[in-house]
């Protein structure tokens, strides 16, 4: 009898232990589900804030002045400095950039007849960025083919993360007929033009007309360029390609939305052609 009671007691204890283990596992699983759900909801919140910033920037690009003028310059609404927005216990930093202010790599990679002037500008740009890579200098004669993303250059000899980091803010992949916008181009981009010195490029940026140059001819005839005999090939006054970058910060969480935008050549409608969430760093909440 005593033995039976002992066995029964042990059985009860085993059942209770098993029940406690099961309950503990269920509670842990529940806590993980709750934590995962909270993180997912937080990510949704960050993305929604990113989209809100994108919509705000798109409205700037839809401003009537962008519809009425083929010129794109730094006096327009889209280019004005934008203070951080305070939203939902966080901040939004919004930047809009004219991609035609960069060197257009597609000019080198389109195949067919080589654009020697563009090739020389590319070589000067590499020198300015202190990138010494003979293989990259010969990109125009490489038959590399079209690129869809700059990261594809990683297969090129000598191109590593550091080279891409230097190139990324200076180049773009636009249609081959896209010209360098002299109204938004930086000092470094202007220094890629034939015969351009650092001092001249700096002066051109500092003295550039507030509303931009009225024509490419007015630019090449600028007194600062006297004696250079600079041609107008590959230069322009406008752009249809922009990049919107929205940095979202809420607490310890960070997210960056980068949107590539194109204005339709005929209707001037603004279209988002690509979105990328480049970084998303969320601190782990304590369990």
N, C-alpha and C positions, 0 to 999 in steps of 0.2 A: 504493500500500500504506500509506504513511505517512498519506495522507488518510483512508483507511478506519479506521485505528487511532484517528485523531483524532475521527472521527465516532462511533466506538464508545465512546470515552472520554467524550465529551460526553453520549452517550445514557445511559451508566451513571450519570454525575453527575446528569443530570436525573431519572432514575428514583430515585436515592437521595434527591435533594432532595424529590421528590414524596412518597416514603415517609416522610421525616422530617416533612414538613408534615402528612401524614395522621396520623402517630403523635402529633404535637403536638396536633392537633385532638382526637384521641380522648382523650388525657390530660386536656386542658382540659375536655372534655365529662364525662369520668369524675369529675373533681374537682368540677364543678358539680353533678353528680348526687349525689355523696357529701355535699356541703354542703347541698343541698336536702333530702336524706333526713334528715340530722342535725337540720336546723331543724324539719322536720315531726315527727320523733320528740320533739324538745324541746317543741314545741307540744302534742303529745299528753300528755306528762308534766305540763305546766302545767295542762291541762284536767282530767286525772285528779285532780290535787291540788285543783283547784277543786271538782270533784264530791265529793271526800272531805269538804271543808269544808261543803258543802251538806248532805251526809248527817248530819254531826255536828249541824248546826243543826236539821234536821228532827226528830232524836231529841229535842231540847229542846222542840220544839213538840208532840211526841207524849207529853210527860210526863203522868202521871196527873192532875195538878192541872188541866191544860188540858182534860181529858175531863170532870172532875167539876164544874168551875166555869164559869159563863157570864161571869164577870167576868174581865177581862184587865187586869192591873196590873203595875207595875214591880218588885214583890216576887217575881214568878214566875221560874222557872228560865230561861226564854227571854231575860229582860231583864237577867240578871246579867252583869257585866263579864267579858269573856273575854280572857285574856292571849294574845299571839301564840303559835302552835304552831310549834315547830321541827321541820321535816320535810325529809328528803332535800336537805340543803345549802341549804334555803330556809326561808321563814316563811309562815304562813297567818294572816291577820287576818280574823276573822269577826264580822259585825254582824247583829243581827236587829232589825227595826224594825216597830212596829205602824203600819200604813198608816191605820188609823182615827184616829190622832192627828193626821192632816193634814186640810186642808179638802178636802171631796169635790166636785170640779168637776162631777160628773154631776148634782148637784142643780140646777145652773144650766142644764144642756144637755139635759135630758130632754124638754123641750117641755111643752105643756099649761099648766096654771095656774102662774104664776110664784110661787116661794117668796120673798116679800119679805124675810123675816127672813134667809134665806140670802144674798140679794142684798146686804143691808146688811153682813153679816159679810164677804162677798167684797170689798166696797169698802173696808172697814176694813183687811183684809189687804193689799190693794194699797197703801194709804197707809203701813202699817207697813214694807212692803218698798221704799218710796220709788219705786213705779212709778206714774207720772202718765200715764195713758192712758185718756181718756174712752171710747174704743171698747171697751177691756177691761172697764171698769166696767159697760157696757151688755150684757155677754155674755149675761145671762139673757133679754134681749129680742131677741137677734140671730137666732134660728132657725138657729144655726150647725150644729146637728145633733150627733149623738153623736161623741165622740172615742175613738180606740183608743190614741192615744199623744199625750203632751203636745206633742211636736214639731210636730204638725199645727196648733198655734196660730200657727206662723210665717207662715201666710197672712193672719193678722189684721193690720190696719194698725198700724204702730208696734211690732210684736212682733219683736224681734231676738234674737240669741244672748244678750245680756246680760240681757234681760227673762226669757228662759227659764231662765237660770242662777239668777236670784233666785227664780223660781217653783218650780223643780223640787223642792227639799227641803221645800216647804210644802204642796203639793197632791197629790192622788191621784185616780185615776179608778176609783171603786168603784160598786157598785150604788146606785141612787138612795136606797134605804132605809137605807143605812149612816149611822150617827150618829157625831158626834165623840166619841171616847172620852175622857171627862174624867179618867180614871185614868192616862192616858199623854200627854195633850195638853201641849204646851210652853207656856211663858209667852206667846210670841207668838200662839199659837193661842187661848189664853184671852183675850187682849187684843182679839180680834175680837168677843167677846160684848158685847151692848148695855150701855153704861155702865161697862165694865171699864177701870180705870186700870192703868198699868204697875206701880205699887206693889202694888195689890191682886192682880194676876195673879202677881207675883213671890211674894207671901206665900202665895197658894194653892198654888203649886208647892212651896214650901219646907215648908209645913205639911200637905201632902196626906197622909192616912192611909197608913201603910206598906203596908197591904193594899188600898188604894184605897177610894173611897166605896162604901158598901153599897147606895146607891140614888141616883138622880138628884135626888130630892127632898132627900136629905141634903146634896147639893152646893149646890143653890140656896138652902137654908136655913142655909148656913154663916154664922156671925157676920160673917165678913169681907165677905159680900155684903149685909149689912143695908142696907136702903134702896134697893137697886138694882131690886127687883122683877123679877129675872131669871127668864125662863120656861125650861121644860125642853125646848122644841121643838128638835129636831135634836141633842140630847145623849144620850149613852148610857154604858154601863159596860163594854161588851165589844167584841170585834172578831173577825172571821174572816179578816182579810187581813193578810198580813205580807210583808216584803221581807227576803230574806237576801242579804247582800253578802259575797263572799269575795275578798279581795285576796291574790294569790299572788306571791311574790317568790323567784326562784331565780337567784342570781348577778346579772347585769345585766338579766334578763328579768322582765317584769311582765305579769300578766294579772288581769282582774277579771271575776268571774262574779256576775251579779245575777239572782236567782230570785224570781219573784212566787209566793206561796203562799196557798192558800185552805183553810180548814177547812170541811168539809161541815156544813151546818146541822143535819142529823139525826144522822149517824153520828160527827161530829167527826173524821173521817179527814182527814189532812193531804195535800193534793194540790198538786203543782207545776203551775201553769198557764202559766208562761212562763219561759224562760231567755234571758239575753242576755250575750254576752261584749262588754262595753263598751270595754275597752282591752286591747291586746296589743302591748307594746313589747319587741322582742327586739333586743339589740345584735348587730351583724354581727360574726361571728368573722373574724379575720384570715385571709386566704387564704394 
